Amino acid sequence: MTDVPLWQWSATDIAAATRAGRLTASEAVEAALARMEAVNPDLNAVVESLSDEARAQAAALDASDAPKGPLHGVPVTIKVNVDQAGHATTNGVPAFRDLIAPDDAPLVANLKAAGAVVIGRTNTPEFSFRADTDNPLYGRTHNPWGRHLSAGGSSGGAGSAVMAGMGPLAHGNDIGGSLRFPASANGAVTVKPGMGRVPAWNPSQKAERGMLAQAMSVQGLLARNAADLHLSMPTLIAGDARDPFHVPLPWRGAPIDGPIRVAFTKDDLGFGMHPDVSAALDAAADALSDAGYAVERVEPPMAREAGEVGYRALMGEVQALMGPDIRKLGSPTLNAVFDEYYRHFPPYQGTELLQMMAKRSFYARAWSVFMEDYPLVLTPFLLQPFFTAGRDAEGAEGAAEALGRSLWSFVFNYTGLPAGNLPTRIAELPSGPQPIGVQIAGRRWREDLIVDAMAAIEARIPPACTRLWSMTG
C-alpha cells in the first residue's frame, strides 16, 4: 500500500498494518485529519473536529502493549444525532446546540472498545428527517462528486466524509433510508442492519422514542468497500444492556447449501425507471450470476403497499410525538418539507394508526416466507439518478422525486429486514458523473449474506471511489 496515500487506505488495510506494527495509530489518524483539513472546508461534512481528542487517543493506542481490538487505529466519524460523551447531540437543530451528552451511546462505546479513533462528528438535517443534508445550525453538506448532486440524508455528512477520504468508516443511522440515501448519493457501501441488531440508546434522551421509531430506526456504518463492513460490523453489534431488545447473535450465520438464490426485481412501482438505474441493476445481477449466485427474475410480495403503509404509519407517529417540536423548533424550510411529507404520505391517526402498526407483522411475515426460497433480493433503491441539493424542499414535485420514488427503501425499515446499498454504475449525465446504487435485502439477521453478495459484486465492478479520486484527487 506504500504507493497509495494513507488517507485512501481501507479500514481493513489500516487495521492489519497497525495490528502488525507496520503503522502507528497516530500515523493513520494524522493522515485522516490532514485530509479533513484539506477538503472539509469545501464539503462541510464534519461539523465538529475532534482532532485533539483523536490525537490523544491515537497516542494512547500506540503506547499500549498490544492492539486494543479489530479496529485498532482506524479513524471513524460519528453523526451528530448520537451521543458522544462531552459533545452536543444537536441533531442539526439550533435549539439543541447545548445538549451535551453525559456518556457514549452503545455504538460509540463499541467502536472505541475495538480501537477505533473518532476524528469528528458529521452533519445531518434538522431532526435527521430529510433525504438531503442542510440545516440552520451548520449549513449544507456538499457531495464530493460535485454541486450538481445532493449529499443525501440524513447521514449526508457521513457519506460525504467517507467518500472524500476523511476516515474509511463513518457512522450513520437509518429509519427510512438514511444510510442508503447517502450511500447512493456519494457512491459509498453500506448495510442497514435489521431490527435489534445494533444496540441503540442515547443517554441524553429525556423520553423513550415511539414504538415505530424503535422498530424501524437502526445504527450502521458507511464504508468504501464491503470488506470494511465485514471487519467493522461485528464490533458494532456487540451487546449493551442499555438496549433491552438487542438481539445477541453472531455476525456470521449458518452457511446456506447450494447456490444462494437471489430474487431480482425491476419493479418500478408505477413511477418509471431511468435507463441508468436499469443498467446498474443489470450489472449487479450479472456480477452475482458470474459469482455463482442463482439470480432469478421474480417479484417479491406487496412491495409498494408495504412501503406506502410503512411510511404513512411512521408519519402518523412522527406527527403525534415529534410534530409539536418540529413546528416549534424546526426551520420554515423543514416545516414546509414536512407539510409535503404529510400530503404525499397522509399520516395514519388514532385507531387506524394502531391497526397499521400491528400490520407490520403481516408484511414482515410475507417477506420472511418469501425469503425461505430467496435469501437475498436485488431491487432498485431510487428509481432515477440522485437528485440535486435541496430538491426535497421544492414543493410537491420535489417531495415526490426525493421520497415518492424511493418506496423500495421504506419496505425494509417497516419490515425490519436488513438491506445493503452499493454503486454498480457511474452515470454520465449532462449535469456531471454520478454513482448509481442498487439495493440488496436479506433474510432477518443475515447481514453477512448481504455483505458477501456486495463483495462478490465489487470483485467484478470497480469501486466508485476509484473514479471519484481520479476526478478530485
Secondary structure by P-SEA (a helix, b strand, c coil): ccccccccccaaaaaaaaaaccccaaaaaaaaaaaaaccccccccccccaaaaaaaaaaaaaacccccccccbbbbbbcccccccccccccccccccccccccccaaaaaaaaabbbbcbbbbbcccccccbbbcccccbbbbcccccccccccaaaaaaaaaaccccbbbbcccccaaaaaaaacbbbbbbcccccbbbbbccccccccaaaaaccccccccccaaaaaacccccccccccccccccccccccccccccccccccccccccccaaaaaaaaaaaaaaaaaccccccccccaaaaaaaaaaaaaaaaaaacaaaaaaacccaaaaaaaaaaaaacccccaaaaaaaaaaaaaaaaaaaaaaccccbbbbbcccccccccccccccaaaaaaacccccccccccccbbbbbbbbcccccccccbbbbbbbbbbcccaaaaaaaaaaaaaaccccaaaaaaaccc
